[in-house]
Amino acid sequence: MTSPDTARQVDVVVVGGCGHVGLPLAIGFASRGLKVGIYDINQAAVDLVNAGELPFQENGAHEVLQRVLGEGRLHASTDVATVADADAVVVVVGTPVDEHLNPDPRAVTRAIADLVPHLRDGQLLVLRSTVYPGVTGAVERDVVAAGLSLDVAFCPERIAEGKAMEELFSLPQIVSGRSQGVRDRAAKLFGHLTDSVVELEPEEAELAKLFTNTWRYIKFAAANQFYMMANDHGLDYDRIRRALAQDYPRAQDIPGAGFAAGPCLFKDTMQLAAFTDNSFVLGHSAMLVNEGLPLYLVTHLEKKHDLSAMTVGILGMAFKGESDDIRSSLSYKLKRILEFRTKQVLTTDPYVTVDDSLLPLEEVIERSDLLILAAPHKTYADLDPNLPIVDIWNFLGQGSTV
């Protein structure tokens, strides 16, 4: 293990630190007394953070951000040279999946290559976002080829969006490295957040992260398949689910039906499928069920309504309730299908700010003939419109059948 340079100006720099994963982590480290830098290429997001504002919604983060800025413990920059000042560099750059569902394993190594001229011997380099299996090893080789002596660790994030400021401090942190010395150094860094640390080898940790997200995706697919089975026979899946789970521990983890999407679950399931040479039948089946739910709903609605003569309103365009994140949201897939089959589609969301087509809730209700609850935001909990509303979540407690 190499020795950290005690002359560093900051304890840790988070690369990609203005995003949904990086910013809560940076704020969390700063709140525990570390001096933290953020490097991000998004100038607008950097300006917001330095002004004490969040670029997105994250419960409990705003007040902490303002406090650590006031204490001089956090600063964001678009200057890549900022990474040279840190004892530890945490890279929050994940592995994207292209339009053909193929992961790009080199995305992370390309990002690291941009950092290499500014990295220094003795630093701890931590990969934080989900990576394709083997990427940590590739980064290790690239670092050596660049003539650098760094400690490379993979420490996957495990937070649920919107709960970061709670889960960063309550969930165990997985740390992995090629040697015990690297794991110890990573554990010391993340020990500022939690006392519970779990050690793995890098390849084990890479699969652990993918297994976690894929398991959730498969569970949601099972629930959505059960929903379709019940709904095809005019039966309420959520009523059945609640009955079988009542005081029965082995059924407590059966999810309700709903759109299973967002920036992680689908993508990571496809990464695992690619890792198994596309022989992951269960993962592909889960994808077909979850991604097919919007079309299933529309097809069933057409059996009961003349959609071609109707205006349909979609409530909630974020990928999940109480979020402003529209990445991979199935609400937009639902919108595209409805645009082809209805007279008009109207959309609304109380949190999303990046879609100029959104309308106020009251206007959508007034102009629509039918509503579909796509994201179960709390704003809709007391909704009682005088028109049909599709609620596969049974969020309103009026049944989930279509």
GUKOL-39725 format. One record per residue (C-alpha): residue in one letter; chain; x, y, z. Coordinates in pm, whole numbers, plus 50000, padded with zeros to 5 digits. Layout:
GUKOL-39725
<r lumti="a" ketor="A" px="X" py="Y" pz="Z"/>
...
END
This chain:
GUKOL-39725
<r lumti="m" ketor="A" px="50000" py="50000" pz="50000"/>
<r lumti="t" ketor="A" px="50122" py="50348" pz="49920"/>
<r lumti="s" ketor="A" px="50141" py="50627" pz="50176"/>
<r lumti="p" ketor="A" px="49904" py="50923" pz="50146"/>
<r lumti="d" ketor="A" px="50054" py="51263" pz="50098"/>
<r lumti="t" ketor="A" px="49980" py="51456" pz="50418"/>
<r lumti="a" ketor="A" px="50019" py="51786" pz="50233"/>
<r lumti="r" ketor="A" px="49688" py="51752" pz="50050"/>
<r lumti="q" ketor="A" px="49459" py="52054" pz="50078"/>
<r lumti="v" ketor="A" px="49135" py="51852" pz="50103"/>
<r lumti="d" ketor="A" px="49053" py="51510" pz="50243"/>
<r lumti="v" ketor="A" px="48845" py="51388" pz="49951"/>
<r lumti="v" ketor="A" px="48733" py="51506" pz="49607"/>
<r lumti="v" ketor="A" px="48416" py="51356" pz="49458"/>
<r lumti="v" ketor="A" px="48432" py="51337" pz="49078"/>
<r lumti="g" ketor="A" px="48083" py="51375" pz="48933"/>
<r lumti="g" ketor="A" px="47994" py="51520" pz="49269"/>
<r lumti="c" ketor="A" px="47692" py="51728" pz="49169"/>
<r lumti="g" ketor="A" px="47479" py="51427" pz="49074"/>
<r lumti="h" ketor="A" px="47229" py="51214" pz="49262"/>
<r lumti="v" ketor="A" px="47498" py="50982" pz="49401"/>
<r lumti="g" ketor="A" px="47797" py="51213" pz="49431"/>
<r lumti="l" ketor="A" px="47643" py="51517" pz="49596"/>
<r lumti="p" ketor="A" px="47483" py="51340" pz="49897"/>
<r lumti="l" ketor="A" px="47813" py="51157" pz="49947"/>
<r lumti="a" ketor="A" px="48013" py="51482" pz="49938"/>
<r lumti="i" ketor="A" px="47769" py="51649" pz="50177"/>
<r lumti="g" ketor="A" px="47780" py="51344" pz="50403"/>
<r lumti="f" ketor="A" px="48160" py="51344" pz="50424"/>
<r lumti="a" ketor="A" px="48164" py="51719" pz="50490"/>
<r lumti="s" ketor="A" px="47901" py="51684" pz="50763"/>
<r lumti="r" ketor="A" px="48133" py="51440" pz="50941"/>
<r lumti="g" ketor="A" px="48419" py="51687" pz="50955"/>
<r lumti="l" ketor="A" px="48609" py="51617" pz="50633"/>
<r lumti="k" ketor="A" px="48718" py="51890" pz="50395"/>
<r lumti="v" ketor="A" px="48558" py="51799" pz="50064"/>
<r lumti="g" ketor="A" px="48599" py="51911" pz="49705"/>
<r lumti="i" ketor="A" px="48360" py="51841" pz="49419"/>
<r lumti="y" ketor="A" px="48466" py="51816" pz="49056"/>
<r lumti="d" ketor="A" px="48186" py="51819" pz="48800"/>
<r lumti="i" ketor="A" px="48168" py="51930" pz="48436"/>
<r lumti="n" ketor="A" px="47816" py="52073" pz="48479"/>
<r lumti="q" ketor="A" px="47879" py="52445" pz="48540"/>
<r lumti="a" ketor="A" px="47514" py="52519" pz="48622"/>
<r lumti="a" ketor="A" px="47504" py="52245" pz="48886"/>
<r lumti="v" ketor="A" px="47838" py="52360" pz="49031"/>
<r lumti="d" ketor="A" px="47707" py="52717" pz="49062"/>
<r lumti="l" ketor="A" px="47390" py="52595" pz="49235"/>
<r lumti="v" ketor="A" px="47585" py="52386" pz="49486"/>
<r lumti="n" ketor="A" px="47824" py="52669" pz="49570"/>
<r lumti="a" ketor="A" px="47520" py="52892" pz="49621"/>
<r lumti="g" ketor="A" px="47377" py="52643" pz="49870"/>
<r lumti="e" ketor="A" px="47108" py="52503" pz="49640"/>
<r lumti="l" ketor="A" px="47048" py="52145" pz="49527"/>
<r lumti="p" ketor="A" px="47030" py="52067" pz="49153"/>
<r lumti="f" ketor="A" px="46768" py="51800" pz="49234"/>
<r lumti="q" ketor="A" px="46542" py="51688" pz="49516"/>
<r lumti="e" ketor="A" px="46703" py="51498" pz="49805"/>
<r lumti="n" ketor="A" px="46531" py="51486" pz="50141"/>
<r lumti="g" ketor="A" px="46727" py="51642" pz="50426"/>
<r lumti="a" ketor="A" px="47024" py="51749" pz="50212"/>
<r lumti="h" ketor="A" px="46954" py="52120" pz="50164"/>
<r lumti="e" ketor="A" px="47006" py="52226" pz="50524"/>
<r lumti="v" ketor="A" px="47322" py="52019" pz="50559"/>
<r lumti="l" ketor="A" px="47462" py="52157" pz="50233"/>
<r lumti="q" ketor="A" px="47418" py="52513" pz="50354"/>
<r lumti="r" ketor="A" px="47576" py="52431" pz="50689"/>
<r lumti="v" ketor="A" px="47891" py="52266" pz="50548"/>
<r lumti="l" ketor="A" px="47933" py="52547" pz="50294"/>
<r lumti="g" ketor="A" px="47914" py="52797" pz="50579"/>
<r lumti="e" ketor="A" px="48179" py="52600" pz="50769"/>
<r lumti="g" ketor="A" px="48408" py="52605" pz="50464"/>
<r lumti="r" ketor="A" px="48408" py="52225" pz="50438"/>
<r lumti="l" ketor="A" px="48272" py="52193" pz="50085"/>
<r lumti="h" ketor="A" px="48345" py="52358" pz="49750"/>
<r lumti="a" ketor="A" px="48247" py="52261" pz="49396"/>
<r lumti="s" ketor="A" px="48451" py="52331" pz="49083"/>
<r lumti="t" ketor="A" px="48467" py="52255" pz="48712"/>
<r lumti="d" ketor="A" px="48847" py="52252" pz="48727"/>
<r lumti="v" ketor="A" px="48975" py="51895" pz="48690"/>
<r lumti="a" ketor="A" px="49302" py="51996" pz="48858"/>
<r lumti="t" ketor="A" px="49107" py="51997" pz="49183"/>
<r lumti="v" ketor="A" px="49163" py="51620" pz="49213"/>
<r lumti="a" ketor="A" px="49535" py="51679" pz="49271"/>
<r lumti="d" ketor="A" px="49457" py="51838" pz="49607"/>
<r lumti="a" ketor="A" px="49295" py="51532" pz="49765"/>
<r lumti="d" ketor="A" px="49413" py="51240" pz="49973"/>
<r lumti="a" ketor="A" px="49119" py="51038" pz="49834"/>
<r lumti="v" ketor="A" px="48946" py="51072" pz="49496"/>
<r lumti="v" ketor="A" px="48600" py="50916" pz="49470"/>
<r lumti="v" ketor="A" px="48481" py="50870" pz="49112"/>
<r lumti="v" ketor="A" px="48103" py="50863" pz="49065"/>
<r lumti="v" ketor="A" px="48088" py="50764" pz="48699"/>
<r lumti="g" ketor="A" px="47880" py="50458" pz="48616"/>
<r lumti="t" ketor="A" px="47855" py="50219" pz="48324"/>
<r lumti="p" ketor="A" px="47589" py="50325" pz="48069"/>
<r lumti="v" ketor="A" px="47384" py="50087" pz="47856"/>
<r lumti="d" ketor="A" px="47332" py="50180" pz="47490"/>
<r lumti="e" ketor="A" px="47016" py="50157" pz="47279"/>
<r lumti="h" ketor="A" px="47098" py="49793" pz="47202"/>
<r lumti="l" ketor="A" px="47116" py="49713" pz="47578"/>
<r lumti="n" ketor="A" px="47493" py="49667" pz="47564"/>
<r lumti="p" ketor="A" px="47698" py="49811" pz="47852"/>
<r lumti="d" ketor="A" px="48001" py="50027" pz="47780"/>
<r lumti="p" ketor="A" px="48271" py="49888" pz="48014"/>
<r lumti="r" ketor="A" px="48520" py="50154" pz="47901"/>
<r lumti="a" ketor="A" px="48310" py="50451" pz="48017"/>
<r lumti="v" ketor="A" px="48470" py="50449" pz="48362"/>
<r lumti="t" ketor="A" px="48824" py="50395" pz="48236"/>
<r lumti="r" ketor="A" px="48780" py="50685" pz="47990"/>
<r lumti="a" ketor="A" px="48675" py="50907" pz="48278"/>
<r lumti="i" ketor="A" px="48977" py="50797" pz="48481"/>
<r lumti="a" ketor="A" px="49204" py="50867" pz="48181"/>
<r lumti="d" ketor="A" px="49088" py="51230" pz="48190"/>
<r lumti="l" ketor="A" px="49194" py="51246" pz="48555"/>
<r lumti="v" ketor="A" px="49533" py="51076" pz="48516"/>
<r lumti="p" ketor="A" px="49739" py="51391" pz="48438"/>
<r lumti="h" ketor="A" px="49618" py="51538" pz="48769"/>
<r lumti="l" ketor="A" px="49638" py="51233" pz="48995"/>
<r lumti="r" ketor="A" px="49934" py="51198" pz="49230"/>
<r lumti="d" ketor="A" px="50121" py="50903" pz="49380"/>
<r lumti="g" ketor="A" px="49986" py="50801" pz="49719"/>
<r lumti="q" ketor="A" px="49623" py="50886" pz="49657"/>
<r lumti="l" ketor="A" px="49332" py="50653" pz="49725"/>
<r lumti="l" ketor="A" px="49119" py="50618" pz="49409"/>
<r lumti="v" ketor="A" px="48767" py="50491" pz="49483"/>
<r lumti="l" ketor="A" px="48516" py="50378" pz="49222"/>
<r lumti="r" ketor="A" px="48171" py="50444" pz="49365"/>
<r lumti="s" ketor="A" px="47908" py="50390" pz="49094"/>
<r lumti="t" ketor="A" px="47797" py="50054" pz="48959"/>
<r lumti="v" ketor="A" px="48050" py="49912" pz="48715"/>
<r lumti="y" ketor="A" px="48061" py="49623" pz="48473"/>
<r lumti="p" ketor="A" px="48245" py="49327" pz="48630"/>
<r lumti="g" ketor="A" px="48617" py="49359" pz="48570"/>
<r lumti="v" ketor="A" px="48626" py="49738" pz="48544"/>
<r lumti="t" ketor="A" px="48807" py="49778" pz="48877"/>
<r lumti="g" ketor="A" px="49083" py="49550" pz="48749"/>
<r lumti="a" ketor="A" px="49100" py="49747" pz="48424"/>
<r lumti="v" ketor="A" px="49140" py="50072" pz="48618"/>
<r lumti="e" ketor="A" px="49418" py="49916" pz="48825"/>
<r lumti="r" ketor="A" px="49604" py="49818" pz="48508"/>
<r lumti="d" ketor="A" px="49553" py="50159" pz="48348"/>
<r lumti="v" ketor="A" px="49687" py="50334" pz="48658"/>
<r lumti="v" ketor="A" px="50001" py="50121" pz="48654"/>
<r lumti="a" ketor="A" px="50044" py="50178" pz="48279"/>
<r lumti="a" ketor="A" px="50027" py="50553" pz="48344"/>
<r lumti="g" ketor="A" px="50318" py="50522" pz="48587"/>
<r lumti="l" ketor="A" px="50110" py="50606" pz="48895"/>
<r lumti="s" ketor="A" px="50124" py="50440" pz="49236"/>
<r lumti="l" ketor="A" px="49767" py="50459" pz="49367"/>
<r lumti="d" ketor="A" px="49547" py="50251" pz="49593"/>
<r lumti="v" ketor="A" px="49240" py="50153" pz="49388"/>
<r lumti="a" ketor="A" px="48920" py="50049" pz="49566"/>
<r lumti="f" ketor="A" px="48564" py="49974" pz="49460"/>
<r lumti="c" ketor="A" px="48307" py="50080" pz="49720"/>
<r lumti="p" ketor="A" px="47959" py="50068" pz="49560"/>
<r lumti="e" ketor="A" px="47688" py="50312" pz="49665"/>
<r lumti="r" ketor="A" px="47382" py="50145" pz="49818"/>
<r lumti="i" ketor="A" px="47141" py="50433" pz="49874"/>
<r lumti="a" ketor="A" px="46785" py="50471" pz="49754"/>
<r lumti="e" ketor="A" px="46730" py="50803" pz="49580"/>
<r lumti="g" ketor="A" px="46560" py="51042" pz="49820"/>
<r lumti="k" ketor="A" px="46690" py="50858" pz="50128"/>
<r lumti="a" ketor="A" px="47061" py="50925" pz="50090"/>
<r lumti="m" ketor="A" px="47098" py="51146" pz="50396"/>
<r lumti="e" ketor="A" px="46959" py="50864" pz="50608"/>
<r lumti="e" ketor="A" px="47103" py="50556" pz="50442"/>
<r lumti="l" ketor="A" px="47460" py="50686" pz="50400"/>
<r lumti="f" ketor="A" px="47487" py="50674" pz="50778"/>
<r lumti="s" ketor="A" px="47274" py="50369" pz="50856"/>
<r lumti="l" ketor="A" px="47358" py="50107" pz="50593"/>
<r lumti="p" ketor="A" px="47678" py="49898" pz="50595"/>
<r lumti="q" ketor="A" px="47939" py="50016" pz="50345"/>
<r lumti="i" ketor="A" px="48091" py="49756" pz="50114"/>
<r lumti="v" ketor="A" px="48462" py="49818" pz="50057"/>
<r lumti="s" ketor="A" px="48686" py="49618" pz="49826"/>
<r lumti="g" ketor="A" px="49048" py="49634" pz="49720"/>
<r lumti="r" ketor="A" px="49322" py="49408" pz="49594"/>
<r lumti="s" ketor="A" px="49498" py="49398" pz="49933"/>
<r lumti="q" ketor="A" px="49407" py="49426" pz="50298"/>
<r lumti="g" ketor="A" px="49593" py="49755" pz="50313"/>
<r lumti="v" ketor="A" px="49374" py="49906" pz="50041"/>
<r lumti="r" ketor="A" px="49060" py="49774" pz="50207"/>
<r lumti="d" ketor="A" px="49170" py="49918" pz="50540"/>
<r lumti="r" ketor="A" px="49230" py="50259" pz="50385"/>
<r lumti="a" ketor="A" px="48890" py="50256" pz="50212"/>
<r lumti="a" ketor="A" px="48724" py="50139" pz="50533"/>
<r lumti="k" ketor="A" px="48882" py="50429" pz="50721"/>
<r lumti="l" ketor="A" px="48741" py="50676" pz="50467"/>
<r lumti="f" ketor="A" px="48388" py="50536" pz="50474"/>
<r lumti="g" ketor="A" px="48415" py="50482" pz="50847"/>
<r lumti="h" ketor="A" px="48346" py="50856" pz="50873"/>
<r lumti="l" ketor="A" px="47992" py="50770" pz="50763"/>
<r lumti="t" ketor="A" px="47921" py="50441" pz="50940"/>
<r lumti="d" ketor="A" px="48082" py="50195" pz="51179"/>
<r lumti="s" ketor="A" px="47953" py="49899" pz="50974"/>
<r lumti="v" ketor="A" px="48189" py="49798" pz="50692"/>
<r lumti="v" ketor="A" px="48177" py="49480" pz="50484"/>
<r lumti="e" ketor="A" px="48491" py="49367" pz="50299"/>
<r lumti="l" ketor="A" px="48499" py="49188" pz="49962"/>
<r lumti="e" ketor="A" px="48738" py="49133" pz="49675"/>
<r lumti="p" ketor="A" px="48679" py="49380" pz="49386"/>
<r lumti="e" ketor="A" px="48511" py="49128" pz="49155"/>
<r lumti="e" ketor="A" px="48288" py="49009" pz="49439"/>
<r lumti="a" ketor="A" px="48185" py="49366" pz="49519"/>
<r lumti="e" ketor="A" px="48110" py="49440" pz="49152"/>
<r lumti="l" ketor="A" px="47874" py="49143" pz="49136"/>
<r lumti="a" ketor="A" px="47725" py="49221" pz="49478"/>
<r lumti="k" ketor="A" px="47607" py="49558" pz="49351"/>
<r lumti="l" ketor="A" px="47463" py="49414" pz="49029"/>
<r lumti="f" ketor="A" px="47296" py="49127" pz="49216"/>
<r lumti="t" ketor="A" px="47131" py="49373" pz="49455"/>
<r lumti="n" ketor="A" px="46968" py="49588" pz="49188"/>
<r lumti="t" ketor="A" px="46879" py="49292" pz="48967"/>
<r lumti="w" ketor="A" px="46712" py="49110" pz="49257"/>
<r lumti="r" ketor="A" px="46490" py="49412" pz="49318"/>
<r lumti="y" ketor="A" px="46408" py="49436" pz="48947"/>
<r lumti="i" ketor="A" px="46313" py="49067" pz="48933"/>
<r lumti="k" ketor="A" px="46092" py="49100" pz="49242"/>
<r lumti="f" ketor="A" px="45909" py="49393" pz="49082"/>
<r lumti="a" ketor="A" px="45868" py="49191" pz="48762"/>
<r lumti="a" ketor="A" px="45716" py="48901" pz="48956"/>
<r lumti="a" ketor="A" px="45469" py="49141" pz="49117"/>
<r lumti="n" ketor="A" px="45381" py="49297" pz="48782"/>
<r lumti="q" ketor="A" px="45333" py="48953" pz="48625"/>
<r lumti="f" ketor="A" px="45107" py="48854" pz="48916"/>
<r lumti="y" ketor="A" px="44917" py="49178" pz="48862"/>
<r lumti="m" ketor="A" px="44860" py="49095" pz="48494"/>
<r lumti="m" ketor="A" px="44742" py="48743" pz="48580"/>
<r lumti="a" ketor="A" px="44488" py="48871" pz="48831"/>
<r lumti="n" ketor="A" px="44380" py="49167" pz="48622"/>
<r lumti="d" ketor="A" px="44320" py="48947" pz="48315"/>
<r lumti="h" ketor="A" px="44053" py="48770" pz="48520"/>
<r lumti="g" ketor="A" px="43901" py="49085" pz="48666"/>
<r lumti="l" ketor="A" px="44063" py="49032" pz="49006"/>
<r lumti="d" ketor="A" px="44237" py="49290" pz="49222"/>
<r lumti="y" ketor="A" px="44603" py="49193" pz="49266"/>
<r lumti="d" ketor="A" px="44664" py="49436" pz="49549"/>
<r lumti="r" ketor="A" px="44370" py="49302" pz="49748"/>
<r lumti="i" ketor="A" px="44511" py="48950" pz="49706"/>
<r lumti="r" ketor="A" px="44864" py="49063" pz="49796"/>
<r lumti="r" ketor="A" px="44753" py="49238" pz="50114"/>
<r lumti="a" ketor="A" px="44550" py="48936" pz="50223"/>
<r lumti="l" ketor="A" px="44828" py="48682" pz="50171"/>
<r lumti="a" ketor="A" px="45083" py="48905" pz="50346"/>
<r lumti="q" ketor="A" px="44868" py="48977" pz="50653"/>
<r lumti="d" ketor="A" px="45044" py="48835" pz="50962"/>
<r lumti="y" ketor="A" px="45237" py="48599" pz="50733"/>
<r lumti="p" ketor="A" px="45612" py="48674" pz="50756"/>
<r lumti="r" ketor="A" px="45718" py="48476" pz="50448"/>
<r lumti="a" ketor="A" px="45506" py="48699" pz="50223"/>
<r lumti="q" ketor="A" px="45599" py="49037" pz="50365"/>
<r lumti="d" ketor="A" px="45843" py="49115" pz="50084"/>
<r lumti="i" ketor="A" px="45597" py="49070" pz="49793"/>
<r lumti="p" ketor="A" px="45583" py="49414" pz="49628"/>
<r lumti="g" ketor="A" px="45280" py="49588" pz="49490"/>
<r lumti="a" ketor="A" px="45246" py="49638" pz="49116"/>
<r lumti="g" ketor="A" px="45376" py="49951" pz="48948"/>
<r lumti="f" ketor="A" px="45627" py="50101" pz="48708"/>
<r lumti="a" ketor="A" px="45973" py="49958" pz="48788"/>
<r lumti="a" ketor="A" px="46219" py="50193" pz="48623"/>
<r lumti="g" ketor="A" px="46475" py="50461" pz="48693"/>
<r lumti="p" ketor="A" px="46846" py="50496" pz="48621"/>
<r lumti="c" ketor="A" px="46967" py="50177" pz="48795"/>
<r lumti="l" ketor="A" px="46748" py="49866" pz="48807"/>
<r lumti="f" ketor="A" px="46689" py="49812" pz="48435"/>
<r lumti="k" ketor="A" px="47043" py="49916" pz="48340"/>
<r lumti="d" ketor="A" px="47212" py="49693" pz="48595"/>
<r lumti="t" ketor="A" px="46998" py="49393" pz="48501"/>
<r lumti="m" ketor="A" px="47111" py="49438" pz="48142"/>
<r lumti="q" ketor="A" px="47473" py="49465" pz="48255"/>
<r lumti="l" ketor="A" px="47440" py="49133" pz="48435"/>
<r lumti="a" ketor="A" px="47280" py="48983" pz="48124"/>
<r lumti="a" ketor="A" px="47575" py="49098" pz="47912"/>
<r lumti="f" ketor="A" px="47816" py="48956" pz="48171"/>
<r lumti="t" ketor="A" px="47655" py="48612" pz="48124"/>
<r lumti="d" ketor="A" px="47681" py="48632" pz="47741"/>
<r lumti="n" ketor="A" px="47308" py="48714" pz="47724"/>
<r lumti="s" ketor="A" px="47210" py="48381" pz="47878"/>
<r lumti="f" ketor="A" px="47038" py="48549" pz="48174"/>
<r lumti="v" ketor="A" px="46686" py="48437" pz="48082"/>
<r lumti="l" ketor="A" px="46536" py="48547" pz="48414"/>
<r lumti="g" ketor="A" px="46677" py="48898" pz="48376"/>
<r lumti="h" ketor="A" px="46555" py="48938" pz="48020"/>
<r lumti="s" ketor="A" px="46212" py="48806" pz="48122"/>
<r lumti="a" ketor="A" px="46197" py="49063" pz="48402"/>
<r lumti="m" ketor="A" px="46281" py="49335" pz="48151"/>
<r lumti="l" ketor="A" px="46002" py="49224" pz="47917"/>
<r lumti="v" ketor="A" px="45747" py="49227" pz="48199"/>
<r lumti="n" ketor="A" px="45845" py="49560" pz="48353"/>
<r lumti="e" ketor="A" px="45903" py="49744" pz="48026"/>
<r lumti="g" ketor="A" px="45584" py="49596" pz="47884"/>
<r lumti="l" ketor="A" px="45355" py="49720" pz="48163"/>
<r lumti="p" ketor="A" px="45269" py="50058" pz="48001"/>
<r lumti="l" ketor="A" px="45157" py="49886" pz="47678"/>
<r lumti="y" ketor="A" px="44963" py="49629" pz="47879"/>
<r lumti="l" ketor="A" px="44772" py="49906" pz="48055"/>
<r lumti="v" ketor="A" px="44688" py="50091" pz="47736"/>
<r lumti="t" ketor="A" px="44576" py="49771" pz="47560"/>
<r lumti="h" ketor="A" px="44338" py="49691" pz="47846"/>
<r lumti="l" ketor="A" px="44208" py="50045" pz="47859"/>
<r lumti="e" ketor="A" px="44120" py="50019" pz="47489"/>
<r lumti="k" ketor="A" px="43891" py="49727" pz="47571"/>
<r lumti="k" ketor="A" px="43678" py="49952" pz="47795"/>
<r lumti="h" ketor="A" px="43718" py="50297" pz="47642"/>
<r lumti="d" ketor="A" px="43730" py="50459" pz="47301"/>
<r lumti="l" ketor="A" px="44072" py="50611" pz="47365"/>
<r lumti="s" ketor="A" px="44087" py="50764" pz="47018"/>
<r lumti="a" ketor="A" px="43816" py="51010" pz="47126"/>
<r lumti="m" ketor="A" px="43955" py="51078" pz="47473"/>
<r lumti="t" ketor="A" px="44200" py="51312" pz="47641"/>
<r lumti="v" ketor="A" px="44409" py="51116" pz="47891"/>
<r lumti="g" ketor="A" px="44600" py="51279" pz="48177"/>
<r lumti="i" ketor="A" px="44914" py="51122" pz="48325"/>
<r lumti="l" ketor="A" px="44980" py="51205" pz="48690"/>
<r lumti="g" ketor="A" px="45349" py="51186" pz="48779"/>
<r lumti="m" ketor="A" px="45632" py="51180" pz="48525"/>
<r lumti="a" ketor="A" px="45920" py="51099" pz="48762"/>
<r lumti="f" ketor="A" px="46037" py="50739" pz="48771"/>
<r lumti="k" ketor="A" px="45903" py="50694" pz="49125"/>
<r lumti="g" ketor="A" px="45702" py="50871" pz="49391"/>
<r lumti="e" ketor="A" px="45846" py="51173" pz="49575"/>
<r lumti="s" ketor="A" px="46122" py="51217" pz="49317"/>
<r lumti="d" ketor="A" px="46200" py="51476" pz="49051"/>
<r lumti="d" ketor="A" px="46415" py="51232" pz="48851"/>
<r lumti="i" ketor="A" px="46275" py="51139" pz="48507"/>
<r lumti="r" ketor="A" px="46568" py="50924" pz="48393"/>
<r lumti="s" ketor="A" px="46433" py="50604" pz="48231"/>
<r lumti="s" ketor="A" px="46087" py="50685" pz="48364"/>
<r lumti="l" ketor="A" px="45818" py="50458" pz="48223"/>
<r lumti="s" ketor="A" px="45574" py="50748" pz="48245"/>
<r lumti="y" ketor="A" px="45730" py="50879" pz="47924"/>
<r lumti="k" ketor="A" px="45697" py="50540" pz="47756"/>
<r lumti="l" ketor="A" px="45330" py="50544" pz="47858"/>
<r lumti="k" ketor="A" px="45299" py="50894" pz="47712"/>
<r lumti="r" ketor="A" px="45445" py="50789" pz="47375"/>
<r lumti="i" ketor="A" px="45204" py="50495" pz="47349"/>
<r lumti="l" ketor="A" px="44904" py="50710" pz="47440"/>
<r lumti="e" ketor="A" px="44999" py="50983" pz="47194"/>
<r lumti="f" ketor="A" px="44947" py="50731" pz="46915"/>
<r lumti="r" ketor="A" px="44617" py="50594" pz="47050"/>
<r lumti="t" ketor="A" px="44433" py="50889" pz="47208"/>
<r lumti="k" ketor="A" px="44300" py="51226" pz="47101"/>
<r lumti="q" ketor="A" px="44539" py="51406" pz="47339"/>
<r lumti="v" ketor="A" px="44774" py="51334" pz="47628"/>
<r lumti="l" ketor="A" px="44830" py="51579" pz="47915"/>
<r lumti="t" ketor="A" px="45100" py="51540" pz="48179"/>
<r lumti="t" ketor="A" px="45171" py="51685" pz="48522"/>
<r lumti="d" ketor="A" px="45418" py="51638" pz="48807"/>
<r lumti="p" ketor="A" px="45467" py="51846" pz="49122"/>
<r lumti="y" ketor="A" px="45844" py="51792" pz="49136"/>
<r lumti="v" ketor="A" px="45979" py="51765" pz="48780"/>
<r lumti="t" ketor="A" px="46125" py="52093" pz="48653"/>
<r lumti="v" ketor="A" px="46298" py="51989" pz="48329"/>
<r lumti="d" ketor="A" px="45989" py="51923" pz="48116"/>
<r lumti="d" ketor="A" px="45826" py="52233" pz="47965"/>
<r lumti="s" ketor="A" px="45521" py="52036" pz="47849"/>
<r lumti="l" ketor="A" px="45395" py="51973" pz="48205"/>
<r lumti="l" ketor="A" px="45072" py="52140" pz="48313"/>
<r lumti="p" ketor="A" px="44925" py="52221" pz="48654"/>
<r lumti="l" ketor="A" px="44739" py="51933" pz="48817"/>
<r lumti="e" ketor="A" px="44409" py="52121" pz="48823"/>
<r lumti="e" ketor="A" px="44425" py="52187" pz="48447"/>
<r lumti="v" ketor="A" px="44503" py="51824" pz="48367"/>
<r lumti="i" ketor="A" px="44208" py="51706" pz="48575"/>
<r lumti="e" ketor="A" px="43974" py="51963" pz="48422"/>
<r lumti="r" ketor="A" px="44066" py="51882" pz="48060"/>
<r lumti="s" ketor="A" px="44097" py="51502" pz="48086"/>
<r lumti="d" ketor="A" px="43840" py="51227" pz="48029"/>
<r lumti="l" ketor="A" px="44058" py="50966" pz="48202"/>
<r lumti="l" ketor="A" px="44353" py="50982" pz="48442"/>
<r lumti="i" ketor="A" px="44642" py="50740" pz="48492"/>
<r lumti="l" ketor="A" px="44842" py="50755" pz="48816"/>
<r lumti="a" ketor="A" px="45194" py="50686" pz="48692"/>
<r lumti="a" ketor="A" px="45403" py="50802" pz="48990"/>
<r lumti="p" ketor="A" px="45246" py="50779" pz="49338"/>
<r lumti="h" ketor="A" px="45340" py="51121" pz="49472"/>
<r lumti="k" ketor="A" px="45193" py="51212" pz="49811"/>
<r lumti="t" ketor="A" px="45033" py="51513" pz="49642"/>
<r lumti="y" ketor="A" px="44784" py="51273" pz="49485"/>
<r lumti="a" ketor="A" px="44693" py="51088" pz="49807"/>
<r lumti="d" ketor="A" px="44365" py="51273" pz="49863"/>
<r lumti="l" ketor="A" px="44276" py="51298" pz="49496"/>
<r lumti="d" ketor="A" px="43908" py="51234" pz="49424"/>
<r lumti="p" ketor="A" px="43841" py="51353" pz="49067"/>
<r lumti="n" ketor="A" px="43499" py="51310" pz="48917"/>
<r lumti="l" ketor="A" px="43632" py="51094" pz="48633"/>
<r lumti="p" ketor="A" px="43788" py="50747" pz="48591"/>
<r lumti="i" ketor="A" px="44141" py="50705" pz="48731"/>
<r lumti="v" ketor="A" px="44371" py="50410" pz="48668"/>
<r lumti="d" ketor="A" px="44575" py="50326" pz="48978"/>
<r lumti="i" ketor="A" px="44765" py="49998" pz="48948"/>
<r lumti="w" ketor="A" px="44954" py="50092" pz="49267"/>
<r lumti="n" ketor="A" px="44622" py="50103" pz="49459"/>
<r lumti="f" ketor="A" px="44772" py="50421" pz="49601"/>
<r lumti="l" ketor="A" px="44427" py="50574" pz="49644"/>
<r lumti="g" ketor="A" px="44285" py="50263" pz="49807"/>
<r lumti="q" ketor="A" px="44012" py="50215" pz="49548"/>
<r lumti="g" ketor="A" px="44148" py="49898" pz="49388"/>
<r lumti="s" ketor="A" px="44412" py="49824" pz="49124"/>
<r lumti="t" ketor="A" px="44218" py="49662" pz="48842"/>
<r lumti="v" ketor="A" px="44204" py="49810" pz="48492"/>
END
